[in-house]
Amino acid sequence: MPVASDVVVLRYHEIALKGRNRPFFVRRLAEHVERLCADLPVGPVSRASARLLLPLHDPAAWPTARARLGRVFGLANYTLAHEVRLAADPGESLARVGDTVLAHLAGQSVRSFRVATKRSDKRFPLTSPEVNRVLGARIQAATAAPVDLEAAALTVGLDILPGRAFVSLEKVPGAGGLPVGTSGSVLALLSGGIDSPVAAWRMMRRGCRVDFVHFHSVPFLDRTSQEKARELARLLAEWELEAELFFVPFGEVQRQIVVAVPRPLRVVLYRRMMIRIAEVLARQHGAEALVTGESLGQVASQTLGNLAVIGAATVMPILQPLIGMDKSEIAAEAARIGTFETSIIPDQDCCQLFVPRHPSTRADPSAVAAAEERFDVPGLVAQAVARTERVCERFLPRAAEGHPSALGHGA
C-alpha cells in the first residue's frame, strides 16, 4: 500500500467476534465504505490488525467523510489519523510520534489531555503504559496542560502496528451492528408513522438489507402518505445506500372488507391482508422475512391476541424489533436517526380509512376465519400485487461521470 499521510482508521468490534466467516463480514464492510466514499479523494480500503484503513488524500474532505461514515453499520468507531513510519530505535519512533502530535496541536489550547496507546504489534519494545508516559511527558512539556485520565478534554490516540503507527486526536463513535446485507434481505411495512422507520433501521443495524412496502388508499384519500413514505425511504436509504419501495393500492381491499365484515374485526383483517400482500412481494423479490413496527399493547391491533391472529396469516417470519419499547423510547430513537420530523408530518394514510371506533382487542381466530370466507382473499391479494408500483431510492455518491453508483432516485 502506498504511504498515506492522512488515514481514516476504521475499527469494528462485533465482526471481530465472528469465526471462520469473519472475512465475509469484513469484505462487506470494506465494500460499503468504498461505495459510500466513491466521490471523495480517498484511496482503496486496506486491512490491518482488526481494523480497516482508508487513505484520505485531502484533509478538507474529512468533514464529509466523517458525517457519512457515521451511517456505516459495522463500525465501532473511527478516527482521522496521521501515519508515522517507525524507526528501528523505539526512542526515535516515539520522537517522530511526538513531533506529529505537536505539529497537529500547534496553535491549539489544550485544557487537559491523556494518551491512549494500543500496541497491536507486541514486538514493539515498550509497553503501552510506557509509551503513554513518554509521549505524555513530551506533550505536557510543550503545552503545560494537565493530565486527566478520567475526563480529559483531549485524548491522543496511538495505534502501533508493525513498522508504523497511527496518531489521532479524535475518536468518533460508529453506528455499531453488522454491515448491511450480511444477515439477508427483509421487507419492512412502512406506514409513514414514527414506529415503522425505526423498526426498519434496527434491522439494517443487524445486517439486513431492507426494502419497503407502503399501503395507500388512493383514490379514496390523497397522495400525501406516498410522498411521506418516499421521503422516509430516502432517509433510510442513506444508511444502506439503496432500497426498493413498493406502493400498494389498498383502498379497494378495505372497501370490500367494510362491505362484508362486522366493524370490530376490520382492523385485524386489514392487517392480515397487508401481511399476505407483503409476503407475496417479499417472495417475488428475494426477502426472507417481514418487518413491522408493533409495540406490544400500543394500539388495538397490537395486543398479544391480535398479533397472534395477524401473524397466522403468513408462514413467513415477522420480525418485530420494537415489541418491548414504549412510544417515548421509539420517538427518541426516531429523532436520533433523523426520521422523526418527517414521521410527524400530517398525512392521509390507509389506517385512517374505514377504521371502526371500537376495534376488537382480542379477535377470535374462528370468527376471523369465518369473516374471511365472505370476500375473495386470494383475488384481492393478486389484484393488489398486480397494481403495485415499484421505485428505487439510492444514496450512491457520484464517483465519475456515468459511474453506475451515481447519486439519484429512480423508478
PEBELBEL-V265363 format. One record per backbone hydrogen bond with DSSP energy under -1.0 kcal/mol. CO is the residue of the C=O (numbers start at 1). NH is the residue of the N-H. E is the energy in kcal/mol with one decimal. If there is no record, write none. Layout:
BEGIN
<<CO	NH	E> <CO	NH	E>>
END
This chain:
BEGIN
<<5	83	-2.3> <6	56	-2.8> <7	81	-3.3> <8	54	-2.5> <9	79	-1.9> <10	52	-3.0> <11	76	-2.7> <11	77	-1.4> <14	17	-1.3> <15	18	-2.0> <19	22	-1.8> <21	25	-1.3> <22	26	-2.6> <23	27	-2.6> <24	28	-2.1> <25	29	-2.2> <26	30	-2.6> <27	31	-2.4> <28	32	-2.1> <29	33	-2.2> <30	34	-2.3> <31	35	-2.3> <32	36	-2.4> <33	37	-1.8> <35	38	-1.1> <37	40	-1.9> <40	42	-2.3> <41	57	-2.6> <46	53	-2.8> <51	48	-2.6> <52	10	-3.2> <53	46	-2.1> <54	8	-2.9> <55	43	-2.0> <58	61	-2.3> <59	62	-1.8> <61	65	-2.5> <62	66	-3.6> <63	67	-1.9> <64	68	-2.3> <65	69	-2.7> <68	71	-2.2> <69	72	-1.6> <72	75	-1.3> <75	176	-2.9> <76	174	-2.8> <77	11	-2.7> <78	172	-3.1> <79	9	-2.4> <81	7	-2.9> <82	167	-2.3> <84	165	-2.5> <89	93	-2.1> <90	94	-2.4> <91	95	-1.7> <92	96	-2.1> <93	97	-2.2> <94	98	-2.8> <95	99	-2.4> <96	100	-2.1> <97	101	-2.5> <98	102	-2.6> <99	103	-2.1> <100	104	-1.7> <101	105	-1.3> <105	108	-2.5> <112	154	-1.1> <113	148	-2.4> <114	156	-2.9> <116	158	-2.4> <118	120	-1.2> <118	160	-2.7> <120	122	-1.0> <121	124	-1.8> <127	131	-2.4> <128	132	-2.6> <129	133	-2.1> <130	134	-2.4> <131	135	-2.8> <132	136	-2.5> <133	137	-2.2> <134	138	-1.5> <135	139	-2.3> <136	140	-2.7> <137	141	-2.1> <138	142	-1.7> <139	143	-2.2> <140	144	-2.6> <146	113	-1.9> <154	114	-1.5> <156	116	-2.7> <157	168	-2.4> <158	118	-3.1> <159	166	-2.3> <160	121	-1.8> <161	164	-1.4> <163	86	-1.9> <164	161	-2.7> <165	84	-3.0> <166	159	-2.3> <167	82	-2.5> <168	157	-2.6> <172	78	-2.0> <176	74	-2.6> <179	182	-1.9> <184	209	-2.7> <185	288	-3.3> <186	211	-2.2> <187	291	-2.0> <188	213	-2.4> <195	199	-2.2> <196	200	-2.3> <197	201	-2.5> <198	202	-2.4> <199	203	-1.6> <200	204	-2.0> <201	205	-2.2> <203	208	-2.3> <204	207	-2.2> <205	178	-2.4> <207	181	-1.0> <207	183	-3.0> <209	186	-2.7> <211	188	-3.3> <212	246	-2.6> <213	190	-2.8> <214	248	-3.1> <216	250	-3.7> <217	220	-1.5> <217	221	-1.6> <223	227	-2.0> <224	228	-2.3> <225	229	-2.4> <226	230	-2.3> <227	231	-1.9> <228	232	-2.4> <229	233	-2.6> <230	234	-2.3> <231	235	-2.4> <232	236	-2.4> <233	237	-2.1> <236	239	-1.7> <237	241	-2.4> <241	395	-4.5> <243	393	-3.2> <244	212	-3.0> <245	391	-2.6> <246	214	-3.5> <247	389	-2.3> <248	216	-2.6> <250	254	-2.2> <251	255	-2.5> <252	256	-2.2> <253	257	-1.9> <254	258	-2.5> <255	259	-1.9> <256	260	-1.5> <257	261	-2.6> <263	266	-1.7> <264	360	-2.9> <265	269	-2.2> <266	270	-2.8> <267	271	-2.2> <268	272	-2.3> <269	273	-2.3> <270	274	-2.3> <271	275	-2.4> <272	276	-2.1> <273	277	-2.5> <274	278	-2.9> <275	279	-2.3> <276	280	-1.9> <277	281	-2.2> <278	282	-2.8> <279	283	-2.6> <280	284	-2.2> <281	285	-1.5> <282	287	-2.5> <289	187	-2.3> <290	319	-3.5> <291	189	-2.7> <295	298	-2.5> <299	302	-1.8> <302	297	-2.9> <303	307	-2.7> <304	308	-1.8> <305	309	-1.9> <306	310	-2.8> <307	311	-2.7> <308	312	-1.3> <310	313	-1.6> <311	314	-1.5> <317	290	-2.8> <319	292	-2.3> <320	323	-1.7> <322	325	-2.3> <323	296	-1.8> <326	330	-2.2> <327	331	-2.8> <328	332	-2.1> <329	333	-1.9> <330	334	-2.4> <331	335	-2.1> <332	336	-1.8> <333	337	-2.2> <334	339	-2.1> <334	340	-1.4> <339	343	-2.3> <340	344	-1.7> <342	345	-1.4> <349	352	-1.9> <350	353	-1.3> <364	368	-2.4> <365	369	-2.5> <366	370	-2.2> <367	371	-2.2> <368	372	-2.1> <371	374	-1.5> <375	377	-1.4> <376	380	-2.4> <377	381	-2.3> <378	382	-2.5> <379	383	-2.4> <380	384	-2.4> <381	385	-2.5> <382	386	-2.4> <383	387	-1.5> <385	388	-1.3> <389	247	-3.1> <391	245	-3.0> <392	410	-1.7> <393	243	-2.6> <400	403	-2.4> <403	406	-1.5> <410	392	-3.2>>
END
